[in-house]
Amino acid sequence: MNLYRFIPTLPMAARRHLWRGCQGATLAWALCVAPAQAQVRETAPPPAQWPATLAMAAPSPSPTPAPLQPLPAGVELGMGADALREAVPSAARVPRPQRLAGGLAGLWRLEPVVIAGLSGAQTFFFGGRELRRVEFVADASDLADGGAAAFGALLAFGRSTYGPETAANDPSGTYAAWTSGGLELYAQRVPAPRATVRWVIKQSEGKDASEL
């Protein structure tokens, strides 16, 4: 039915009654919708705060996996602390540095870092104001294989890059070491008392793998 043709045919009283009914329905709809709109405006943040609200709702970024390589991008053994901070701006100063033989001190640390599928910390050891050693250590105690797969990935990388390894096995763990030019690299997996995987790059000192 075409209402535009039908309505003019109605008597005047019927048209007035229909018009009042439409006005009442419109008023009722407005009374129901207006409070809901007001509540939305009160609870919603102003437009200026929308970016911050979206940022709070977004999940925090997870650690970015680092590619398997001898040293982090831009890092070279022998560089100073200032050059290291330029290459790795996220590195933080270590309050109580670990000290090793030869006067090395782990002064800077980067975490979390993901290498070979494990999330851990990368420590930069200095001696005589020069970077001498970079050490990645990851806790694998929560993994069913205790880090065996990660150690296997490091082993495969070392073999494909530097050739056959010098291996060492003892109750304290399993080692695989390589020497390339002035570098010494080794992967280590310690099963107990807490499963740990270590990936170390340092200046060559002419030592046997069992002494690393």
Phi, psi and chi 1 to 4 in degrees:
 res  aa     phi    psi   chi1   chi2   chi3   chi4
   1 MET       -  137.0  179.2 -175.7  -67.8      -
   2 ASN   -91.0  107.9 -169.0  -33.4      -      -
   3 LEU   -66.0  -29.8  -65.9  178.6      -      -
   4 TYR   -66.7  -26.6  -69.8  100.0      -      -
   5 ARG   -91.8  -29.3  -64.7 -179.6  178.6  178.4
   6 PHE   -76.9  -41.7  172.7   71.8      -      -
   7 ILE   -60.5  -44.2  -67.9  176.3      -      -
   8 PRO   -62.5  -17.8  -24.7   36.8      -      -
   9 THR   -83.0  -12.0   63.1      -      -      -
  10 LEU   -74.5  153.1  -64.6  173.9      -      -
  11 PRO   -62.4  158.6  -20.7   31.3      -      -
  12 MET   -59.2  -41.1 -177.8   61.7   65.5      -
  13 ALA   -63.7  -40.7      -      -      -      -
  14 ALA   -67.1  -38.7      -      -      -      -
  15 ARG   -65.6  -40.0  -82.9 -173.1  -79.5  176.4
  16 ARG   -64.0  -40.7  -71.5  177.6 -179.9  175.2
  17 HIS   -63.7  -40.8  180.0   73.3      -      -
  18 LEU   -66.4  -41.2  179.1   61.3      -      -
  19 TRP   -63.1  -43.0  174.0 -112.2      -      -
  20 ARG   -64.6  -36.6  -70.3  171.5 -176.8  171.6
  21 GLY   -63.9  -40.0      -      -      -      -
  22 CYS   -65.9  -41.7  -67.7      -      -      -
  23 GLN   -62.5  -41.0  -74.3 -178.9  -38.7      -
  24 GLY   -64.1  -41.3      -      -      -      -
  25 ALA   -65.7  -39.9      -      -      -      -
  26 THR   -64.6  -41.8  -57.6      -      -      -
  27 LEU   -64.9  -41.3  178.9   59.0      -      -
  28 ALA   -63.6  -40.8      -      -      -      -
  29 TRP   -63.0  -41.8  177.5   85.7      -      -
  30 ALA   -64.8  -39.6      -      -      -      -
  31 LEU   -67.6  -29.4  -69.1  175.3      -      -
  32 CYS   -80.8  -38.8  -68.6      -      -      -
  33 VAL   -80.1  -36.5  172.0      -      -      -
  34 ALA   -58.6  -46.4      -      -      -      -
  35 PRO   -62.1  -36.5  -23.0   34.6      -      -
  36 ALA   -65.6  -42.1      -      -      -      -
  37 GLN   -63.3  -40.2  -69.7  178.7  -28.2      -
  38 ALA   -64.0  -39.9      -      -      -      -
  39 GLN   -65.3  -39.2 -175.7  175.8    3.7      -
  40 VAL   -63.4  -41.6  170.3      -      -      -
  41 ARG   -65.5  -35.0  -74.8 -165.9  -64.5  -92.4
  42 GLU   -72.0  -37.7  -69.5  176.4   -0.1      -
  43 THR   -87.0  -25.3   56.3      -      -      -
  44 ALA   -77.3  142.7      -      -      -      -
  45 PRO   -70.6  153.1   25.5  -33.5      -      -
  46 PRO   -64.4  157.5   22.3  -32.4      -      -
  47 PRO   -53.7  -33.7  -26.5   34.2      -      -
  48 ALA   -63.6  -23.9      -      -      -      -
  49 GLN   -96.4   -1.3  -64.3 -179.2    7.6      -
  50 TRP   -59.4  -45.2  -72.2   -5.9      -      -
  51 PRO   -58.5  -41.8  -24.3   35.4      -      -
  52 ALA   -66.2  -38.6      -      -      -      -
  53 THR   -64.5  -42.6  -56.5      -      -      -
  54 LEU   -65.4  -37.0  -67.0  174.4      -      -
  55 ALA   -65.6  -37.5      -      -      -      -
  56 MET   -67.8  -34.2  -67.9  173.4   62.1      -
  57 ALA   -78.2  -23.5      -      -      -      -
  58 ALA   -73.0  143.3      -      -      -      -
  59 PRO   -68.3  147.7   24.6  -33.2      -      -
  60 SER   -70.4  144.2   56.7      -      -      -
  61 PRO   -66.8  142.5   23.6  -32.7      -      -
  62 SER   -86.5  162.2   55.9      -      -      -
  63 PRO   -56.8  139.4  -21.3   30.6      -      -
  64 THR   -84.5  125.4  -58.0      -      -      -
  65 PRO   -60.9  133.5  -21.1   32.0      -      -
  66 ALA   -92.0  134.8      -      -      -      -
  67 PRO   -66.1  148.6   24.6  -33.2      -      -
  68 LEU   -68.4  120.5  -85.7  175.1      -      -
  69 GLN  -160.1  160.8   54.8 -171.0    6.1      -
  70 PRO   -57.5  -45.2  -23.4   33.3      -      -
  71 LEU  -136.3  156.0  -70.2  167.3      -      -
  72 PRO   -58.9  153.3  -22.3   32.6      -      -
  73 ALA   -55.9  129.3      -      -      -      -
  74 GLY    84.7   -3.5      -      -      -      -
  75 VAL  -101.4  136.3  175.0      -      -      -
  76 GLU  -136.2  138.0  -63.6 -180.0   -1.7      -
  77 LEU   -63.5  139.6  -65.5 -175.8      -      -
  78 GLY    99.3  -11.9      -      -      -      -
  79 MET   -76.4  159.4   69.8 -169.2  -34.1      -
  80 GLY   -87.1  175.8      -      -      -      -
  81 ALA   -64.8  -39.7      -      -      -      -
  82 ASP   -63.4  -42.0  -69.1  -19.1      -      -
  83 ALA   -66.2  -36.2      -      -      -      -
  84 LEU   -63.7  -43.5  173.5   67.8      -      -
  85 ARG   -65.6  -31.4  -66.2 -179.8   65.9 -175.6
  86 GLU   -70.3  -38.4  -69.9 -177.6    4.5      -
  87 ALA   -75.9  -34.2      -      -      -      -
  88 VAL  -129.4   77.9 -170.0      -      -      -
  89 PRO   -60.8  -24.6  -18.4   30.4      -      -
  90 SER   -82.2   -7.3  -59.2      -      -      -
  91 ALA   -65.7  139.8      -      -      -      -
  92 ALA  -115.6  147.6      -      -      -      -
  93 ARG   -68.6  137.3 -179.4   83.7 -179.0 -167.1
  94 VAL   -88.1  121.6  178.7      -      -      -
  95 PRO   -60.4  -43.4  -19.8   31.0      -      -
  96 ARG  -125.0   87.5  -63.7 -178.4  178.6  179.0
  97 PRO   -64.0  141.7  -17.6   31.1      -      -
  98 GLN   -74.7  137.8  177.4 -173.7    1.2      -
  99 ARG  -116.6  135.4  -61.0 -169.6  179.2  -83.8
 100 LEU  -116.3  172.3  -55.5  177.3      -      -
 101 ALA   -61.1  148.4      -      -      -      -
 102 GLY    86.2    8.1      -      -      -      -
 103 GLY    81.2   13.0      -      -      -      -
 104 LEU   -76.2  142.2  -62.7 -176.4      -      -
 105 ALA  -134.9  131.1      -      -      -      -
 106 GLY   -80.2   86.3      -      -      -      -
 107 LEU   -84.1  -27.1  -58.8  179.0      -      -
 108 TRP  -129.7  148.1  -63.8   88.8      -      -
 109 ARG  -142.0  143.7 -179.4  173.9  -63.1  146.5
 110 LEU  -124.2  124.6  178.8   65.1      -      -
 111 GLU  -157.6  150.8   59.9 -178.3  -27.2      -
 112 PRO   -81.5  147.5   30.9  -34.6      -      -
 113 VAL  -126.1  136.7  176.1      -      -      -
 114 VAL  -109.7  117.3  177.0      -      -      -
 115 ILE  -130.2  132.8  -65.8  179.5      -      -
 116 ALA    54.3   33.2      -      -      -      -
 117 GLY    82.9    1.6      -      -      -      -
 118 LEU  -110.6  140.1  -69.4  179.6      -      -
 119 SER   -96.8  126.0  178.0      -      -      -
 120 GLY  -155.0 -157.7      -      -      -      -
 121 ALA  -121.1  144.8      -      -      -      -
 122 GLN  -113.8  120.9 -154.6  162.1   36.0      -
 123 THR  -110.1  139.1  -55.5      -      -      -
 124 PHE  -110.1  117.7  -58.1   89.7      -      -
 125 PHE   -99.6  132.1  -71.0   81.5      -      -
 126 PHE  -114.7  149.3  -79.3   78.1      -      -
 127 GLY  -147.5  127.1      -      -      -      -
 128 GLY    60.7   35.9      -      -      -      -
 129 ARG    67.5   15.4  -63.3 -175.2  178.4 -178.6
 130 GLU  -124.3  145.6  -67.6 -175.8   -5.9      -
 131 LEU   -71.6  122.2  179.7   63.2      -      -
 132 ARG  -117.0  -20.3  -59.9  -69.0 -179.6   85.2
 133 ARG  -153.7  137.8  175.9 -174.0  179.2  110.9
 134 VAL  -124.2  123.7  179.4      -      -      -
 135 GLU  -128.8  124.8  178.1  173.9  -41.8      -
 136 PHE  -105.6  129.6  167.8   79.1      -      -
 137 VAL  -131.1  131.2  179.2      -      -      -
 138 ALA  -131.8  139.3      -      -      -      -
 139 ASP   -83.0  120.0 -176.7   -6.9      -      -
 140 ALA  -113.4   17.6      -      -      -      -
 141 SER   -67.2  -23.4   58.6      -      -      -
 142 ASP   -85.5   -5.4  -68.5  -23.2      -      -
 143 LEU   -90.9  142.8  -59.7  178.6      -      -
 144 ALA   -62.1  -33.9      -      -      -      -
 145 ASP   -92.6    2.5   66.8   -8.4      -      -
 146 GLY    62.6   24.8      -      -      -      -
 147 GLY    90.6   10.7      -      -      -      -
 148 ALA   -62.9  -39.7      -      -      -      -
 149 ALA   -66.2  -40.9      -      -      -      -
 150 ALA   -64.9  -42.7      -      -      -      -
 151 PHE   -62.1  -39.7  179.7   81.1      -      -
 152 GLY   -62.0  -37.4      -      -      -      -
 153 ALA   -66.3  -41.4      -      -      -      -
 154 LEU   -65.2  -39.7  -66.4  171.1      -      -
 155 LEU   -63.2  -44.2 -172.2   62.3      -      -
 156 ALA   -64.3  -39.9      -      -      -      -
 157 PHE   -63.8  -47.0  168.8   78.4      -      -
 158 GLY   -60.6  -41.7      -      -      -      -
 159 ARG   -66.2  -42.2  -72.1  171.9  175.7  172.4
 160 SER   -71.5  -25.2   63.9      -      -      -
 161 THR   -96.0  -40.2  -53.1      -      -      -
 162 TYR  -120.7   -3.2  -55.1  105.0      -      -
 163 GLY    93.9 -164.2      -      -      -      -
 164 PRO   -59.1  144.4  -22.2   33.6      -      -
 165 GLU   -92.4  161.8   72.4  -82.0    5.6      -
 166 THR   -94.4  115.2  -60.0      -      -      -
 167 ALA  -102.7  151.6      -      -      -      -
 168 ALA  -146.7  134.0      -      -      -      -
 169 ASN  -131.1  132.7  -66.1  -82.9      -      -
 170 ASP  -152.8  175.8   56.5   47.5      -      -
 171 PRO   -57.1  -23.5  -26.2   35.4      -      -
 172 SER   -82.0  -13.1   65.1      -      -      -
 173 GLY   152.6 -172.1      -      -      -      -
 174 THR  -118.9  134.0  -56.5      -      -      -
 175 TYR  -119.1  153.5  -63.5   85.9      -      -
 176 ALA  -143.1  120.0      -      -      -      -
 177 ALA  -125.1  150.2      -      -      -      -
 178 TRP  -137.4  154.2  -62.9  -93.2      -      -
 179 THR  -126.0  131.0  -60.0      -      -      -
 180 SER  -141.1  107.5  175.8      -      -      -
 181 GLY    61.8 -121.2      -      -      -      -
 182 GLY   -95.9   13.8      -      -      -      -
 183 LEU  -110.3  147.0  -66.1 -179.9      -      -
 184 GLU  -122.0  132.8  -71.5 -177.2    1.8      -
 185 LEU  -128.4  144.6  -50.5   90.7      -      -
 186 TYR  -153.3  148.8   78.2   84.6      -      -
 187 ALA  -112.0  143.5      -      -      -      -
 188 GLN  -140.8  139.0  178.0 -169.7   27.3      -
 189 ARG  -126.4  121.3  175.2  175.7  173.3 -110.2
 190 VAL  -109.4  115.4  179.1      -      -      -
 191 PRO   -79.5  -28.0   26.5  -31.6      -      -
 192 ALA  -146.9  156.3      -      -      -      -
 193 PRO   -75.1  -14.7   28.7  -36.0      -      -
 194 ARG  -134.8  120.2 -168.9  174.7 -173.0   87.1
 195 ALA   -59.2  125.5      -      -      -      -
 196 THR  -139.7  143.3  -56.4      -      -      -
 197 VAL  -120.4  134.2  173.7      -      -      -
 198 ARG  -128.7  140.6 -179.8  177.6  -78.9  104.9
 199 TRP  -131.7  115.0  174.2 -118.7      -      -
 200 VAL  -123.9  136.7  177.0      -      -      -
 201 ILE  -127.0  127.0  -55.8   97.2      -      -
 202 LYS  -149.0  169.8   63.6  175.6 -167.4  170.2
 203 GLN   -70.4  138.9  -70.1 -178.2  -23.3      -
 204 SER   -64.8  135.1  178.7      -      -      -
 205 GLU  -123.8    6.4  -62.4  175.4    3.3      -
 206 GLY    70.1   29.1      -      -      -      -
 207 LYS   -97.5  158.7  -66.2 -176.1  178.7 -179.6
 208 ASP   -74.4  156.4 -177.9   76.9      -      -
 209 ALA   -58.0  -32.9      -      -      -      -
 210 SER   -68.9  -14.0   60.2      -      -      -
 211 GLU   -97.7   -0.8  -58.6  178.4   86.6      -
 212 LEU   -76.4      -  -61.6  176.7      -      -
